[in-house]
Amino acid sequence: MADALDRLEIPYTWHKVVPFLGELTPAPKIKDPNAVVMFGSYTLWRYAQANDLKPGVFRIRPFVHEKPWHSFLLNGADALFLTLRDVPEQLPDDEKSWFLRPVEDSKEEPGRVKTASEIIDLANKVLALEEHEIPKGSLRHDTELMFTKPVRILKEWRLWVVRDEIVTFSLYKEGSRVVYRHELDEDALEFAKGLVMANPDYSPAYVIDVCRTDDGLRMLETNCINAAGFYEADLLKLVSSIDAVSEGEVKS
């Protein structure tokens, strides 16, 4: 991204995020708080909010609660939702495997497949801690989790959406192999465009992940654009489009 910013002659600065506190070092010198975009940790939204920086971080709503997308989700209709504190009593303790992830785009736990017993063990370890003992950004007693049946995925792509337009994309997984290539099947692009049109104004900027399964194309999830991996996206296009959003914030 820094190379793209340099080529487009857009000024930027580097900072470290102080763990648990969310402060930045060194402290940024901001000329215009209405023309700031922050990339890196998802928790930067707290700093942006506390300092009234705009657009700052483009936060998103949980994609599983967006009704226009329900029929396109991977196993969305069969999903089970439980808070972490309810897992030991309400998740059947059997050998069934689940794909789990937090409902919020908080990165408290990466999306992955675990057996029911592994999930219950994880929940019990967190619940054994007092709330004040749990670091910010970690699973908490009230974290809402989504559980779905594991599905064989053939390809996975990430698409970057800015002002309801797909500006760039990247393949990031092919079967079980992690593969970064700037490519996208034509039908997957059309499918993604349909998702964006089905739920306009979801966020000024976000990423959407889609996949190909044995049963066709499905929507995996959305992510905060400020904290999502770039893979092989066209960063010149992405940076230029984000800069245009920032300029729009200033003019408005």
N, C-alpha and C positions, 0 to 999 in steps of 0.2 A: 504494500500500500504506500509506503514511503516513496518508492520509486515513482509511482503514479502521481502522487502529490507533487513531487519535484518537477515532473514533466509538465504538469498542468499549472505549475507555479502557484500552488495553493499553500499558504503558510501552515505549519503545524509544530507541535512540541511533544517531547517524550516525558512520561512521568511513571513512577512506580506507585502502585496502590498499596497503602499500608494495611496489612492484614487485620481483619476484624474492625478496624476503625473506619476504613473507607476514605481516608485522607490521601492526598497526592503529594509525592515528593519528587522534585522540588515543587513548591506551590506554583500553580500556573499564573502567568500575568495575562489577564484577559482584557482586550481592548473593547470588545463588544459582546456582552453576555447573550445577546440575541442572535449570535452567529457562531455558535459553538456546537460541534459534533464530537462525541467521545467514542473511541473504539478500544476494545480490549475486554476487560472483565464485565460480566453482566451487572455486577454490583455498582458499577459506575452510575447507574440511574439514581442512586441515593445521593451521590455527590452533586449530580446535575440538578436534582430537585432541591437540595438544601441550598444551593447557590443560585437557583433560578436561571440556569443555563438553558438556552433554547437553540435548536431543537434538542440538543443534549443527547439523550438516548431514546430511540424509538421503541417504547414499550408496547407489548402486544397482549391481547386477551388470550386465555387458554383456548387453543384451537378446538378442543373437544366440546366446548360449549357453544361453538358457532353453528347454529342450525343449518345454514345453507350448505355446509360441508359434510353433514352427517352421512349422507348416502354415498360419499366418495371415500370415506375413511377406511383404512386398513383395519378390519375387525371392529369398526366403530360401534356397530349395532350390538355386538356381543361383549362390549367392554364392561369390566367390573371396577367400581370406584370405591375405595376405602381410605380413610385416614390411617396413618401409621399406627395410632393407638388401637384401632379396631382390627388390625391384621391378625394378631394372635388368636382372637376369638372367632373372627368371621371368615378367615381364609382357610379352607379345608386343608388339614395337615396330611397331605398324600404325596405321591411322587409326581403329580402333575407339574408340568413346566408352564411358566407364564412369562410373557414379555411385560416388563414393568417400567414405568417412568413417572416422574412427578407430573401432575396436571399443569401446574404453573411452569413457565419457561425459566426456571430458577437454577438449573444445573445442580440441584442438591444431590441428585443421583443420576448417573448416565443411563440412558435407555439400554436395557440388556435383558437376556433370558436367564431366569433362575428357577430352580425347583421351589415348590411351596415351602418345603422345610428350610431351605436357604433363606427365603424371604422372611419367614417367621423368626428365624434366628437373628437376622438383621434387625427386625423390628424390636425384638426383646432387648438387644444390646443398646439400642437408642433409648428405649423406654426405661432402661435401668438408670439412665442419667437424669438429673434434674434439668429443668428447662434452662436455667442460667448457666449450666455446665456445657451446653451445646454451642459450638462456634457458629457465628453467622455464616450462612451459605451451606450449612449442613442439614441433613434430614432432621426434622423436629417431630414432636408428638402429634402435631396437628397437620403435618404435611399430607395433602391429598394425593393419592397415587392412583394411576390407571393401570389395570391389568387386562391383557388381551392374549388370545391364543397365538402362539408362534406360527408364522407363515413363511414358507420358502420364498425368498426374494431373489429375482434374477438380476436386476439392475436397480441402482439408486442414483438419483440426480438431485442436485440442489439448484434452485432458481432464485435469483434476486429480483424482488419486486419493488419498484419505486413509483409512487403515484399511480398505482394500478397498472403499471406496465412492466413486463419482464425485460430487464436490461442486460442480463448476462446469465450464464448457467455453467454447470460443471457436472460431469459424471464423477462419482466418488466411490462407487462400489460395484463390482461385477461378480455376481455369485458371492463367494466367501472372500474374494480378493479385494483388497483396498486398491483402487485404481483411479488416479486423478487424470482426467482428460477433458479438454474443452470441447465436449460434444454432447448432443442431445438428439434422441430419436424424434422424428417429425411428429409422430402421434403423441409422444409424451409432451412435446411443446404445446400442441393443441389442447391436450388434456389440462395442462397447467393453466393455459389461458382461460379455459372454461372455469377453473377454480377461482381465478382472480375475478372474473366477471360475475360469478355467482355470489361473491361476498365483497363488493366494492367498499372502499374506505375503511377496510379492516385496520390499516395502519399506513401512515405516509411512506414507510419503508419497512420491509421484512423479508425473510427468506422462507421459501416453501420447499419441502422435500417431497418428491414423488417417487414411486417405484413401479417396476414391472413384476408381476407375480404370474403364477400359472393360470390365474383367473383374470388376468388383464391388468390395467393400470389402476393404481390406488394412491391416495394421499397419505403420506406418512405423518407429517407434522409441520408446524411452522416454528421458526426460531427468531429471536431478536437479532436484527441485522448487525447491531453493534458488537455482538459477541460471538458471531458465527464464523466458522472456518472458511477460508476463501477458496481452498482447493485450486482448480484451474479456471477460476472466473476471469473475465476480462476486467481487470481492475481499473483501467483507464475509463471504461464506460461506467463502471460502478461509482468511482470517485466523482466523475463529472455529474452524474445524476444526483448523487447525495449533495454535492455542492449547490446544485440548482435548487434543491429543497431548502437548504439553509438560506440561500439568497431570497427565496420566496418568503421565509419566515421574517427576514429583516424588512422586506418591502411591506408585508402585511402589518 
